[in-house]
């Protein structure tokens, strides 16, 4: 029986949040072809000098959510470009929900939109990300 191809999204689902995403404390809510959702409870460690959620945290979550929404290829698909508009601040105690939706799955380029809301349903950020299909196979994650 042929083994199922390894994908970026599949490896994240199997191994869970790791690396920088684990450092900031984001959580996987959903990953499926074309859509991914991550959440984060904003803490003091996530704040910028003005006391609101640092844009880098939100940008990281947006890149991860958008990437997982369209990264069901059996190859590594690195970020080609990302743009995120910050529309409203988030503060300690807020819960941020970041959702990526695939717009186009081309032969070479993958495109996703991403939006983020707070726990009240207010849109706090929106953007577009693109990824490029590489020829490098996705490595299998060794489970401990």
Buried (B, 14 or more C-beta within 10 A) or exposed (E): EEEEEBBBBBBBBEEEBEEEBEEBBBBBEBBEBEBBBBBBBBEEEBBEEEEBBBBEBBBBBBBBBBBBBBBBBBBBBEBBEBEBEBEEBBEBEBBBBBBBBBBEBEEEBBBBBBBBBBBEEEEBBBBBBBBBBEEEEBEEEEEE
